[in-house]
Amino acid sequence: MRRAGPIEYDKRISMKVSQYMSRPVLTIAPQTEFHRAFDLMHSRRIHHLPVVDGGRVVGIVAERDLLLAAANFGSAEVPVAEIMRGAPVCVSENAQLKQAAQLLVVNHIGSLPVLSTRKDLVGIITETDIFKIAAGTLHARRATKTTAKKAAGKTTAKTNKKAVKATAVRKRKTGRKSTGGSVAKRK
């Protein structure tokens, strides 16, 4: 029996960025104070934030950029616009995964904002994503929005049915064991 391993070469050829990018993307505005951006990264456990102004990606800030800013500016309130790397390298959602990996390597960067054909930000792909794909631990996400909506609808319906059933079971159990009134009302 053959064991599943890293991705075969012939499968990598047809892999698109849109199948593996993270979405939705957390973004910040250029005027966001850099300490706030760092707190946001820390709380969400991410390392890159696209900077968006007027619906367009105008820069990107990495965790290491914010750490350097903290060393240089201390507690001063400095906007991300003064720290970010402007004119970020971006990739199309229809690009092949191999192209995204090459952009990361050639430009010595850790992430790529992913743009739609209308140049709207639709996702982000990082070097960690590429490593996970190569290791076989990150699998393609659903390709279409309608498929995802249908799946979400099924999940919601299942969750609602389970919640109703659990509530009914709880009422039956508490009805038998109850001695009048809830615990919160007793003194």
MARDRENTOR-436311 format. One record per atom (N, C-alpha, C): atom name; x, y, z. Coordinates in Angstrom, 3 decimals, decimal comma. Example, Ala and Ser with C-alpha at 12.3 -4.5 7.8 and 13.67 -1.06 7.14 Angstrom:
+------+----------+----------+----------+
: site :       px :       py :       pz :
+------+----------+----------+----------+
:    N :   13,190 :   -5,690 :    7,800 :
:   CA :   12,300 :   -4,500 :    7,800 :
:    C :   13,200 :   -3,300 :    7,800 :
:    N :   12,850 :   -2,250 :    7,080 :
:   CA :   13,670 :   -1,060 :    7,140 :
:    C :   12,900 :    0,030 :    7,870 :
+------+----------+----------+----------+
***
This chain:
+------+----------+----------+----------+
: site :       px :       py :       pz :
+------+----------+----------+----------+
:    N :    0,843 :   -1,178 :    0,000 :
:   CA :    0,000 :    0,000 :    0,000 :
:    C :    0,887 :    1,239 :    0,000 :
:    N :    0,601 :    2,165 :   -0,914 :
:   CA :    1,402 :    3,367 :   -1,042 :
:    C :    0,930 :    4,424 :   -0,052 :
:    N :    1,866 :    5,017 :    0,617 :
:   CA :    1,555 :    6,021 :    1,620 :
:    C :    1,479 :    7,402 :    0,973 :
:    N :    0,516 :    8,231 :    1,398 :
:   CA :    0,380 :    9,582 :    0,853 :
:    C :    1,572 :   10,416 :    1,293 :
:    N :    2,180 :   11,087 :    0,357 :
:   CA :    3,347 :   11,903 :    0,662 :
:    C :    3,203 :   13,287 :    0,068 :
:    N :    4,317 :   13,964 :   -0,127 :
:   CA :    4,274 :   15,292 :   -0,721 :
:    C :    3,624 :   15,252 :   -2,105 :
:    N :    3,226 :   16,390 :   -2,563 :
:   CA :    2,503 :   16,528 :   -3,817 :
:    C :    3,344 :   16,046 :   -4,993 :
:    N :    2,721 :   15,296 :   -5,873 :
:   CA :    3,387 :   14,831 :   -7,078 :
:    C :    3,597 :   16,016 :   -8,014 :
:    N :    4,651 :   15,994 :   -8,815 :
:   CA :    4,981 :   17,105 :   -9,706 :
:    C :    3,849 :   17,425 :  -10,673 :
:    N :    3,249 :   16,402 :  -11,287 :
:   CA :    2,210 :   16,648 :  -12,287 :
:    C :    0,985 :   17,333 :  -11,679 :
:    N :    0,714 :   17,152 :  -10,387 :
:   CA :   -0,420 :   17,817 :   -9,747 :
:    C :   -0,114 :   19,284 :   -9,490 :
:    N :    1,148 :   19,637 :   -9,262 :
:   CA :    1,522 :   21,011 :   -8,972 :
:    C :    1,288 :   21,933 :  -10,164 :
:    N :    1,323 :   21,393 :  -11,363 :
:   CA :    1,196 :   22,206 :  -12,563 :
:    C :   -0,142 :   22,929 :  -12,596 :
:    N :   -1,206 :   22,289 :  -12,191 :
:   CA :   -2,535 :   22,884 :  -12,297 :
:    C :   -3,012 :   23,558 :  -11,015 :
:    N :   -2,152 :   23,696 :  -10,023 :
:   CA :   -2,554 :   24,287 :   -8,749 :
:    C :   -2,577 :   25,810 :   -8,860 :
:    N :   -3,727 :   26,402 :   -8,535 :
:   CA :   -3,871 :   27,855 :   -8,613 :
:    C :   -3,778 :   28,483 :   -7,225 :
:    N :   -3,329 :   29,708 :   -7,211 :
:   CA :   -3,201 :   30,460 :   -5,965 :
:    C :   -4,546 :   30,538 :   -5,244 :
:    N :   -5,624 :   30,724 :   -5,985 :
:   CA :   -6,955 :   30,875 :   -5,376 :
:    C :   -7,374 :   29,653 :   -4,562 :
:    N :   -6,800 :   28,490 :   -4,857 :
:   CA :   -7,149 :   27,276 :   -4,126 :
:    C :   -6,479 :   27,210 :   -2,752 :
:    N :   -5,414 :   27,952 :   -2,550 :
:   CA :   -4,619 :   27,836 :   -1,325 :
:    C :   -4,484 :   29,127 :   -0,531 :
:    N :   -4,893 :   30,245 :   -1,079 :
:   CA :   -4,747 :   31,524 :   -0,372 :
:    C :   -5,639 :   31,573 :    0,858 :
:    N :   -5,254 :   32,403 :    1,802 :
:   CA :   -6,080 :   32,631 :    2,988 :
:    C :   -7,058 :   33,749 :    2,673 :
:    N :   -8,299 :   33,548 :    3,064 :
:   CA :   -9,313 :   34,572 :    2,855 :
:    C :  -10,372 :   34,429 :    3,924 :
:    N :  -11,029 :   35,469 :    4,315 :
:   CA :  -10,811 :   36,855 :    3,941 :
:    C :   -9,516 :   37,373 :    4,565 :
:    N :   -9,039 :   38,479 :    4,039 :
:   CA :   -7,763 :   39,039 :    4,471 :
:    C :   -7,991 :   40,145 :    5,490 :
:    N :   -7,238 :   40,092 :    6,550 :
:   CA :   -7,247 :   41,155 :    7,540 :
:    C :   -6,350 :   42,266 :    6,996 :
:    N :   -6,847 :   43,489 :    6,950 :
:   CA :   -6,074 :   44,614 :    6,416 :
:    C :   -6,066 :   45,758 :    7,425 :
:    N :   -5,191 :   46,718 :    7,156 :
:   CA :   -5,148 :   47,931 :    7,973 :
:    C :   -5,042 :   49,136 :    7,049 :
:    N :   -5,361 :   50,299 :    7,585 :
:   CA :   -5,266 :   51,554 :    6,838 :
:    C :   -3,887 :   52,164 :    7,060 :
:    N :   -3,410 :   53,004 :    6,141 :
:   CA :   -2,082 :   53,617 :    6,283 :
:    C :   -1,921 :   54,446 :    7,555 :
:    N :   -3,002 :   55,034 :    8,043 :
:   CA :   -2,913 :   55,889 :    9,234 :
:    C :   -2,969 :   55,111 :   10,545 :
:    N :   -3,117 :   53,784 :   10,486 :
:   CA :   -3,147 :   52,958 :   11,698 :
:    C :   -1,815 :   53,078 :   12,428 :
:    N :   -1,873 :   53,304 :   13,720 :
:   CA :   -0,670 :   53,428 :   14,533 :
:    C :    0,021 :   52,064 :   14,608 :
:    N :    1,342 :   52,036 :   14,489 :
:   CA :    2,047 :   50,765 :   14,346 :
:    C :    1,913 :   49,841 :   15,554 :
:    N :    1,750 :   50,380 :   16,762 :
:   CA :    1,542 :   49,517 :   17,932 :
:    C :    0,218 :   48,757 :   17,799 :
:    N :   -0,798 :   49,419 :   17,275 :
:   CA :   -2,105 :   48,778 :   17,049 :
:    C :   -1,966 :   47,654 :   16,016 :
:    N :   -1,209 :   47,905 :   14,962 :
:   CA :   -0,977 :   46,879 :   13,932 :
:    C :   -0,262 :   45,674 :   14,540 :
:    N :    0,713 :   45,927 :   15,398 :
:   CA :    1,442 :   44,828 :   16,033 :
:    C :    0,519 :   44,028 :   16,947 :
:    N :   -0,311 :   44,716 :   17,730 :
:   CA :   -1,264 :   44,029 :   18,611 :
:    C :   -2,228 :   43,162 :   17,804 :
:    N :   -2,666 :   43,674 :   16,672 :
:   CA :   -3,573 :   42,939 :   15,793 :
:    C :   -2,907 :   41,668 :   15,263 :
:    N :   -1,664 :   41,797 :   14,839 :
:   CA :   -0,920 :   40,625 :   14,358 :
:    C :   -0,762 :   39,595 :   15,468 :
:    N :   -0,397 :   40,068 :   16,629 :
:   CA :   -0,172 :   39,164 :   17,760 :
:    C :   -1,462 :   38,429 :   18,140 :
:    N :   -2,576 :   39,158 :   18,219 :
:   CA :   -3,837 :   38,532 :   18,629 :
:    C :   -4,368 :   37,558 :   17,582 :
:    N :   -4,095 :   37,794 :   16,313 :
:   CA :   -4,588 :   36,921 :   15,246 :
:    C :   -3,560 :   35,881 :   14,803 :
:    N :   -2,376 :   35,954 :   15,385 :
:   CA :   -1,296 :   35,009 :   15,061 :
:    C :   -0,954 :   35,014 :   13,577 :
:    N :   -0,757 :   36,231 :   13,045 :
:   CA :   -0,345 :   36,395 :   11,649 :
:    C :    0,936 :   37,213 :   11,614 :
:    N :    1,606 :   37,218 :   10,469 :
:   CA :    2,900 :   37,897 :   10,375 :
:    C :    2,960 :   38,961 :    9,282 :
:    N :    1,889 :   39,104 :    8,506 :
:   CA :    1,857 :   40,083 :    7,418 :
:    C :    0,482 :   40,726 :    7,342 :
:    N :    0,466 :   42,049 :    7,151 :
:   CA :   -0,793 :   42,778 :    7,001 :
:    C :   -0,732 :   43,665 :    5,762 :
:    N :   -1,613 :   43,438 :    4,800 :
:   CA :   -1,696 :   44,367 :    3,670 :
:    C :   -2,245 :   45,709 :    4,153 :
:    N :   -1,714 :   46,780 :    3,600 :
:   CA :   -2,174 :   48,121 :    3,925 :
:    C :   -3,041 :   48,579 :    2,755 :
:    N :   -4,298 :   48,896 :    3,060 :
:   CA :   -5,269 :   49,223 :    2,022 :
:    C :   -5,772 :   50,647 :    2,213 :
:    N :   -5,819 :   51,388 :    1,097 :
:   CA :   -6,325 :   52,750 :    1,119 :
:    C :   -7,252 :   52,914 :   -0,083 :
:    N :   -8,493 :   53,267 :    0,176 :
:   CA :   -9,457 :   53,442 :   -0,910 :
:    C :   -9,710 :   52,171 :   -1,704 :
:    N :   -9,644 :   51,027 :   -1,036 :
:   CA :   -9,918 :   49,756 :   -1,700 :
:    C :   -8,739 :   49,180 :   -2,472 :
:    N :   -7,616 :   49,852 :   -2,473 :
:   CA :   -6,427 :   49,374 :   -3,198 :
:    C :   -5,290 :   49,067 :   -2,227 :
:    N :   -4,524 :   48,038 :   -2,543 :
:   CA :   -3,363 :   47,673 :   -1,727 :
:    C :   -2,249 :   48,677 :   -2,033 :
:    N :   -1,835 :   49,424 :   -1,010 :
:   CA :   -0,791 :   50,436 :   -1,190 :
:    C :    0,524 :   50,039 :   -0,528 :
:    N :    0,497 :   48,968 :    0,257 :
:   CA :    1,706 :   48,528 :    0,934 :
:    C :    1,452 :   47,251 :    1,700 :
:    N :    2,496 :   46,791 :    2,349 :
:   CA :    2,381 :   45,625 :    3,217 :
:    C :    3,348 :   45,833 :    4,366 :
:    N :    2,954 :   45,374 :    5,529 :
:   CA :    3,821 :   45,480 :    6,696 :
:    C :    3,969 :   44,090 :    7,301 :
:    N :    5,210 :   43,746 :    7,598 :
:   CA :    5,520 :   42,450 :    8,198 :
:    C :    5,807 :   42,646 :    9,682 :
:    N :    5,678 :   41,576 :   10,422 :
:   CA :    5,935 :   41,632 :   11,858 :
:    C :    7,338 :   42,153 :   12,145 :
:    N :    8,304 :   41,702 :   11,364 :
:   CA :    9,693 :   42,153 :   11,590 :
:    C :    9,840 :   43,662 :   11,360 :
:    N :    9,050 :   44,233 :   10,423 :
:   CA :    9,073 :   45,683 :   10,209 :
:    C :    8,581 :   46,415 :   11,459 :
:    N :    7,560 :   45,862 :   12,085 :
:   CA :    6,996 :   46,493 :   13,280 :
:    C :    7,925 :   46,345 :   14,482 :
:    N :    8,629 :   45,221 :   14,551 :
:   CA :    9,605 :   45,045 :   15,632 :
:    C :   10,753 :   46,051 :   15,495 :
:    N :   11,204 :   46,271 :   14,272 :
:   CA :   12,250 :   47,282 :   14,032 :
:    C :   11,733 :   48,686 :   14,366 :
:    N :   10,482 :   48,962 :   14,012 :
:   CA :    9,879 :   50,255 :   14,323 :
:    C :    9,806 :   50,467 :   15,829 :
:    N :    9,461 :   49,422 :   16,571 :
:   CA :    9,397 :   49,530 :   18,024 :
:    C :   10,769 :   49,855 :   18,603 :
:    N :   11,809 :   49,252 :   18,026 :
:   CA :   13,167 :   49,530 :   18,500 :
:    C :   13,580 :   50,964 :   18,175 :
:    N :   13,136 :   51,474 :   17,033 :
:   CA :   13,532 :   52,821 :   16,606 :
:    C :   12,649 :   53,928 :   17,164 :
:    N :   11,341 :   53,683 :   17,284 :
:   CA :   10,407 :   54,727 :   17,683 :
:    C :    9,898 :   54,585 :   19,110 :
:    N :   10,147 :   53,447 :   19,734 :
:   CA :    9,679 :   53,238 :   21,101 :
:    C :    8,179 :   53,317 :   21,205 :
:    N :    7,689 :   54,176 :   22,109 :
:   CA :    6,254 :   54,286 :   22,319 :
:    C :    5,621 :   55,422 :   21,513 :
:    N :    6,391 :   56,050 :   20,627 :
:   CA :    5,845 :   57,132 :   19,804 :
:    C :    4,737 :   56,600 :   18,903 :
:    N :    3,762 :   57,443 :   18,642 :
:   CA :    2,658 :   57,056 :   17,769 :
:    C :    3,033 :   57,356 :   16,325 :
:    N :    3,429 :   56,305 :   15,610 :
:   CA :    3,874 :   56,434 :   14,228 :
:    C :    2,909 :   55,640 :   13,344 :
:    N :    2,393 :   56,263 :   12,270 :
:   CA :    1,482 :   55,532 :   11,399 :
:    C :    2,216 :   54,462 :   10,579 :
:    N :    1,488 :   53,420 :   10,252 :
:   CA :    2,042 :   52,311 :    9,474 :
:    C :    2,567 :   52,801 :    8,125 :
:    N :    1,993 :   53,866 :    7,588 :
:   CA :    2,420 :   54,405 :    6,292 :
:    C :    3,906 :   54,744 :    6,275 :
:    N :    4,465 :   55,089 :    7,431 :
:   CA :    5,887 :   55,431 :    7,508 :
:    C :    6,779 :   54,206 :    7,646 :
:    N :    6,186 :   53,058 :    7,901 :
:   CA :    6,943 :   51,830 :    8,138 :
:    C :    6,764 :   50,816 :    7,014 :
:    N :    5,588 :   50,814 :    6,400 :
:   CA :    5,249 :   49,788 :    5,416 :
:    C :    6,167 :   49,819 :    4,201 :
:    N :    6,170 :   48,702 :    3,523 :
:   CA :    6,865 :   48,607 :    2,246 :
:    C :    5,837 :   48,936 :    1,175 :
:    N :    6,065 :   50,050 :    0,490 :
:   CA :    5,125 :   50,481 :   -0,544 :
:    C :    5,284 :   49,654 :   -1,807 :
:    N :    4,338 :   49,809 :   -2,717 :
:   CA :    4,310 :   49,081 :   -3,987 :
:    C :    4,607 :   47,594 :   -3,770 :
:    N :    3,714 :   46,912 :   -3,047 :
:   CA :    3,974 :   45,505 :   -2,756 :
:    C :    3,894 :   44,627 :   -4,001 :
:    N :    4,644 :   43,557 :   -3,981 :
:   CA :    4,571 :   42,557 :   -5,042 :
:    C :    3,289 :   41,777 :   -4,793 :
:    N :    2,427 :   41,717 :   -5,798 :
:   CA :    1,148 :   41,014 :   -5,675 :
:    C :    1,085 :   39,906 :   -6,721 :
:    N :    0,114 :   39,022 :   -6,567 :
:   CA :   -0,081 :   37,928 :   -7,501 :
:    C :   -1,563 :   37,820 :   -7,825 :
:    N :   -1,858 :   37,354 :   -9,016 :
:   CA :   -3,248 :   37,162 :   -9,434 :
:    C :   -3,809 :   35,894 :   -8,815 :
:    N :   -5,107 :   35,902 :   -8,519 :
:   CA :   -5,740 :   34,710 :   -7,973 :
:    C :   -5,725 :   33,559 :   -8,977 :
:    N :   -5,575 :   33,862 :  -10,261 :
:   CA :   -5,547 :   32,841 :  -11,307 :
:    C :   -4,142 :   32,350 :  -11,625 :
:    N :   -3,134 :   32,910 :  -10,960 :
:   CA :   -1,750 :   32,503 :  -11,201 :
:    C :   -1,520 :   31,085 :  -10,683 :
:    N :   -0,561 :   30,423 :  -11,278 :
:   CA :   -0,176 :   29,090 :  -10,820 :
:    C :    0,601 :   29,233 :   -9,519 :
:    N :    0,492 :   28,254 :   -8,664 :
:   CA :    1,172 :   28,252 :   -7,379 :
:    C :    2,687 :   28,372 :   -7,550 :
:    N :    3,207 :   27,740 :   -8,578 :
:   CA :    4,641 :   27,793 :   -8,853 :
:    C :    5,096 :   29,237 :   -9,086 :
:    N :    4,282 :   30,030 :   -9,786 :
:   CA :    4,605 :   31,430 :  -10,033 :
:    C :    4,654 :   32,217 :   -8,726 :
:    N :    3,706 :   31,956 :   -7,831 :
:   CA :    3,689 :   32,636 :   -6,530 :
:    C :    4,939 :   32,291 :   -5,736 :
:    N :    5,317 :   31,015 :   -5,741 :
:   CA :    6,518 :   30,584 :   -5,019 :
:    C :    7,755 :   31,271 :   -5,584 :
:    N :    7,826 :   31,385 :   -6,897 :
:   CA :    8,969 :   32,053 :   -7,525 :
:    C :    9,024 :   33,529 :   -7,148 :
:    N :    7,878 :   34,191 :   -7,105 :
:   CA :    7,842 :   35,600 :   -6,699 :
:    C :    8,346 :   35,784 :   -5,271 :
:    N :    7,953 :   34,883 :   -4,387 :
:   CA :    8,411 :   34,957 :   -2,994 :
:    C :    9,928 :   34,817 :   -2,915 :
:    N :   10,475 :   33,853 :   -3,649 :
:   CA :   11,915 :   33,588 :   -3,604 :
:    C :   12,707 :   34,712 :   -4,255 :
:    N :   12,333 :   35,103 :   -5,458 :
:   CA :   13,077 :   36,116 :   -6,208 :
:    C :   13,081 :   37,465 :   -5,494 :
:    N :   11,960 :   37,812 :   -4,870 :
:   CA :   11,848 :   39,117 :   -4,211 :
:    C :   12,216 :   39,089 :   -2,729 :
:    N :   12,586 :   37,925 :   -2,215 :
:   CA :   12,973 :   37,774 :   -0,801 :
:    C :   11,908 :   38,332 :    0,138 :
:    N :   10,665 :   37,892 :   -0,081 :
:   CA :    9,548 :   38,357 :    0,734 :
:    C :    8,808 :   37,164 :    1,323 :
:    N :    7,985 :   37,421 :    2,318 :
:   CA :    7,301 :   36,342 :    3,013 :
:    C :    5,844 :   36,167 :    2,658 :
:    N :    5,256 :   37,123 :    1,908 :
:   CA :    3,842 :   36,992 :    1,569 :
:    C :    3,513 :   37,768 :    0,308 :
:    N :    2,417 :   37,364 :   -0,310 :
:   CA :    1,922 :   38,029 :   -1,515 :
:    C :    0,434 :   38,325 :   -1,355 :
:    N :    0,038 :   39,591 :   -1,442 :
:   CA :   -1,387 :   39,873 :   -1,527 :
:    C :   -1,906 :   39,283 :   -2,841 :
:    N :   -3,095 :   38,718 :   -2,805 :
:   CA :   -3,679 :   38,094 :   -3,990 :
:    C :   -4,789 :   39,003 :   -4,501 :
:    N :   -4,698 :   39,349 :   -5,796 :
:   CA :   -5,651 :   40,272 :   -6,397 :
:    C :   -6,540 :   39,581 :   -7,418 :
:    N :   -7,777 :   40,068 :   -7,516 :
:   CA :   -8,704 :   39,575 :   -8,533 :
:    C :   -8,338 :   40,235 :   -9,864 :
:    N :   -9,059 :   39,873 :  -10,913 :
:   CA :   -8,806 :   40,484 :  -12,217 :
:    C :   -9,147 :   41,971 :  -12,207 :
:    N :  -10,003 :   42,395 :  -11,257 :
:   CA :  -10,346 :   43,814 :  -11,126 :
:    C :   -9,405 :   44,545 :  -10,173 :
:    N :   -8,339 :   43,874 :   -9,754 :
:   CA :   -7,318 :   44,431 :   -8,851 :
:    C :   -7,820 :   44,640 :   -7,432 :
:    N :   -8,869 :   43,890 :   -7,044 :
:   CA :   -9,358 :   43,920 :   -5,663 :
:    C :   -8,603 :   42,875 :   -4,856 :
:    N :   -8,322 :   43,179 :   -3,602 :
:   CA :   -7,664 :   42,230 :   -2,711 :
:    C :   -8,644 :   41,122 :   -2,348 :
:    N :   -8,273 :   39,879 :   -2,663 :
:   CA :   -9,168 :   38,746 :   -2,385 :
:    C :   -8,542 :   37,704 :   -1,467 :
:    N :   -7,239 :   37,818 :   -1,201 :
:   CA :   -6,591 :   36,833 :   -0,353 :
:    C :   -5,135 :   37,186 :   -0,117 :
:    N :   -4,452 :   36,282 :    0,565 :
:   CA :   -3,019 :   36,423 :    0,796 :
:    C :   -2,432 :   35,017 :    0,833 :
:    N :   -1,237 :   34,880 :    0,278 :
:   CA :   -0,545 :   33,592 :    0,330 :
:    C :    0,857 :   33,860 :    0,874 :
:    N :    1,297 :   33,006 :    1,794 :
:   CA :    2,573 :   33,224 :    2,467 :
:    C :    3,546 :   32,092 :    2,174 :
:    N :    4,799 :   32,330 :    2,526 :
:   CA :    5,806 :   31,284 :    2,352 :
:    C :    5,475 :   30,068 :    3,209 :
:    N :    4,853 :   30,287 :    4,347 :
:   CA :    4,438 :   29,165 :    5,196 :
:    C :    3,396 :   28,317 :    4,484 :
:    N :    2,472 :   28,965 :    3,767 :
:   CA :    1,480 :   28,216 :    2,985 :
:    C :    2,174 :   27,330 :    1,951 :
:    N :    3,169 :   27,878 :    1,280 :
:   CA :    3,909 :   27,126 :    0,250 :
:    C :    4,614 :   25,929 :    0,883 :
:    N :    5,237 :   26,135 :    2,049 :
:   CA :    5,901 :   25,029 :    2,755 :
:    C :    4,890 :   23,947 :    3,129 :
:    N :    3,733 :   24,364 :    3,636 :
:   CA :    2,702 :   23,402 :    4,030 :
:    C :    2,176 :   22,622 :    2,829 :
:    N :    2,038 :   23,282 :    1,702 :
:   CA :    1,584 :   22,600 :    0,483 :
:    C :    2,606 :   21,556 :    0,075 :
:    N :    3,888 :   21,948 :    0,085 :
:   CA :    4,960 :   21,017 :   -0,292 :
:    C :    5,033 :   19,836 :    0,671 :
:    N :    4,740 :   20,081 :    1,943 :
:   CA :    4,780 :   19,016 :    2,947 :
:    C :    3,505 :   18,170 :    2,943 :
:    N :    2,522 :   18,609 :    2,191 :
:   CA :    1,271 :   17,861 :    2,119 :
:    C :    0,344 :   18,105 :    3,286 :
:    N :    0,541 :   19,189 :    4,023 :
:   CA :   -0,310 :   19,460 :    5,184 :
:    C :   -1,333 :   20,565 :    4,934 :
:    N :   -1,252 :   21,245 :    3,781 :
:   CA :   -2,254 :   22,254 :    3,426 :
:    C :   -2,916 :   21,787 :    2,149 :
:    N :   -4,233 :   21,657 :    2,204 :
:   CA :   -4,975 :   21,140 :    1,061 :
:    C :   -5,798 :   22,245 :    0,434 :
:    N :   -6,164 :   22,055 :   -0,813 :
:   CA :   -6,926 :   23,051 :   -1,558 :
:    C :   -8,228 :   23,366 :   -0,846 :
:    N :   -8,571 :   24,636 :   -0,876 :
:   CA :   -9,843 :   25,083 :   -0,313 :
:    C :  -10,888 :   25,054 :   -1,416 :
:    N :  -12,134 :   25,207 :   -1,046 :
:   CA :  -13,209 :   25,221 :   -2,037 :
:    C :  -12,962 :   26,324 :   -3,056 :
:    N :  -13,207 :   26,016 :   -4,316 :
:   CA :  -12,888 :   26,938 :   -5,401 :
:    C :  -13,964 :   27,987 :   -5,641 :
:    N :  -15,232 :   27,653 :   -5,454 :
:   CA :  -16,286 :   28,599 :   -5,795 :
:    C :  -17,023 :   29,085 :   -4,571 :
:    N :  -17,546 :   30,275 :   -4,693 :
:   CA :  -18,296 :   30,860 :   -3,580 :
:    C :  -19,621 :   30,134 :   -3,381 :
:    N :  -20,265 :   29,722 :   -4,467 :
:   CA :  -21,562 :   29,066 :   -4,341 :
:    C :  -21,445 :   27,737 :   -3,629 :
:    N :  -20,367 :   27,003 :   -3,903 :
:   CA :  -20,145 :   25,729 :   -3,223 :
:    C :  -19,950 :   25,967 :   -1,735 :
:    N :  -19,180 :   26,987 :   -1,397 :
:   CA :  -18,933 :   27,297 :    0,013 :
:    C :  -20,223 :   27,725 :    0,701 :
:    N :  -21,064 :   28,496 :    0,000 :
:   CA :  -22,331 :   28,934 :    0,590 :
:    C :  -23,254 :   27,752 :    0,842 :
:    N :  -23,301 :   26,813 :   -0,124 :
:   CA :  -24,137 :   25,631 :    0,051 :
:    C :  -23,667 :   24,825 :    1,248 :
:    N :  -22,348 :   24,654 :    1,358 :
:   CA :  -21,796 :   23,892 :    2,486 :
:    C :  -22,096 :   24,598 :    3,798 :
:    N :  -21,972 :   25,920 :    3,803 :
:   CA :  -22,260 :   26,682 :    5,022 :
:    C :  -23,731 :   26,536 :    5,399 :
:    N :  -24,607 :   26,540 :    4,397 :
:   CA :  -26,032 :   26,368 :    4,667 :
:    C :  -26,324 :   25,014 :    5,280 :
:    N :  -25,668 :   23,965 :    4,784 :
:   CA :  -25,862 :   22,631 :    5,340 :
:    C :  -25,345 :   22,567 :    6,763 :
:    N :  -24,196 :   23,167 :    6,981 :
:   CA :  -23,626 :   23,157 :    8,324 :
:    C :  -24,547 :   23,886 :    9,292 :
:    N :  -25,067 :   25,032 :    8,860 :
:   CA :  -25,967 :   25,794 :    9,715 :
:    C :  -27,221 :   24,995 :   10,016 :
:    N :  -27,774 :   24,348 :    9,003 :
:   CA :  -28,988 :   23,556 :    9,216 :
:    C :  -28,718 :   22,405 :   10,184 :
:    N :  -27,570 :   21,729 :   10,004 :
:   CA :  -27,215 :   20,633 :   10,912 :
:    C :  -27,014 :   21,166 :   12,321 :
:    N :  -26,308 :   22,279 :   12,426 :
:   CA :  -26,046 :   22,864 :   13,731 :
:    C :  -27,346 :   23,265 :   14,407 :
:    N :  -28,257 :   23,864 :   13,649 :
:   CA :  -29,549 :   24,261 :   14,218 :
:    C :  -30,337 :   23,046 :   14,701 :
:    N :  -30,357 :   21,968 :   13,911 :
:   CA :  -31,074 :   20,753 :   14,317 :
:    C :  -30,481 :   20,184 :   15,591 :
:    N :  -29,137 :   20,171 :   15,675 :
:   CA :  -28,470 :   19,653 :   16,871 :
:    C :  -28,797 :   20,526 :   18,081 :
:    N :  -28,821 :   21,838 :   17,879 :
:   CA :  -29,105 :   22,754 :   18,986 :
:    C :  -30,528 :   22,557 :   19,498 :
:    N :  -31,476 :   22,407 :   18,581 :
:   CA :  -32,871 :   22,188 :   18,977 :
:    C :  -33,000 :   20,878 :   19,731 :
:    N :  -32,353 :   19,832 :   19,222 :
:   CA :  -32,412 :   18,519 :   19,872 :
:    C :  -31,775 :   18,584 :   21,262 :
:    N :  -30,628 :   19,241 :   21,371 :
:   CA :  -29,944 :   19,348 :   22,662 :
:    C :  -30,793 :   20,118 :   23,662 :
:    N :  -31,463 :   21,179 :   23,195 :
:   CA :  -32,327 :   21,960 :   24,074 :
:    C :  -33,490 :   21,114 :   24,577 :
:    N :  -34,080 :   20,322 :   23,675 :
:   CA :  -35,202 :   19,458 :   24,069 :
:    C :  -34,749 :   18,424 :   25,100 :
:    N :  -33,587 :   17,853 :   24,892 :
:   CA :  -33,055 :   16,864 :   25,839 :
:    C :  -32,800 :   17,518 :   27,185 :
:    N :  -32,216 :   18,718 :   27,173 :
:   CA :  -31,934 :   19,435 :   28,413 :
:    C :  -33,218 :   19,751 :   29,166 :
:    N :  -34,255 :   20,160 :   28,441 :
:   CA :  -35,530 :   20,484 :   29,089 :
:    C :  -36,129 :   19,250 :   29,744 :
:    N :  -36,047 :   18,108 :   29,045 :
:   CA :  -36,586 :   16,875 :   29,622 :
:    C :  -35,820 :   16,500 :   30,877 :
:    N :  -34,487 :   16,587 :   30,805 :
:   CA :  -33,668 :   16,208 :   31,962 :
:    C :  -33,891 :   17,152 :   33,126 :
:    N :  -33,882 :   18,436 :   32,867 :
:   CA :  -34,056 :   19,398 :   33,960 :
:    C :  -35,474 :   19,381 :   34,490 :
:    N :  -36,430 :   19,033 :   33,639 :
:   CA :  -37,819 :   18,947 :   34,080 :
:    C :  -37,999 :   17,836 :   35,100 :
:    N :  -37,305 :   16,732 :   34,942 :
:   CA :  -37,418 :   15,603 :   35,871 :
:    C :  -36,688 :   15,878 :   37,177 :
:    N :  -35,550 :   16,545 :   37,075 :
:   CA :  -34,715 :   16,739 :   38,261 :
:    C :  -35,001 :   18,042 :   38,981 :
:    N :  -35,737 :   18,918 :   38,360 :
:   CA :  -35,967 :   20,232 :   38,940 :
:    C :  -36,889 :   20,132 :   40,175 :
:    N :  -36,560 :   20,941 :   41,173 :
:   CA :  -37,391 :   20,986 :   42,382 :
:    C :  -38,089 :   22,326 :   42,502 :
:    N :  -38,228 :   22,978 :   41,386 :
:   CA :  -38,936 :   24,274 :   41,390 :
:    C :  -37,956 :   25,432 :   41,317 :
:    N :  -37,962 :   26,096 :   40,207 :
:   CA :  -37,109 :   27,268 :   40,039 :
:    C :  -35,695 :   26,885 :   39,628 :
:    N :  -34,983 :   27,863 :   39,150 :
:   CA :  -33,607 :   27,608 :   38,727 :
:    C :  -32,653 :   27,802 :   39,887 :
:    N :  -31,465 :   27,341 :   39,722 :
:   CA :  -30,442 :   27,435 :   40,751 :
:    C :  -30,117 :   28,889 :   41,045 :
:    N :  -30,152 :   29,725 :   40,038 :
:   CA :  -29,795 :   31,131 :   40,211 :
:    C :  -30,782 :   31,856 :   41,131 :
:    N :  -32,047 :   31,398 :   41,160 :
:   CA :  -33,053 :   32,075 :   41,984 :
:    C :  -33,013 :   31,613 :   43,444 :
:    N :  -32,460 :   30,452 :   43,697 :
:   CA :  -32,411 :   29,944 :   45,087 :
:    C :  -31,385 :   30,708 :   45,890 :
:    N :  -31,661 :   30,836 :   47,206 :
:   CA :  -30,687 :   31,524 :   48,066 :
:    C :  -30,437 :   30,721 :   49,304 :
+------+----------+----------+----------+
***
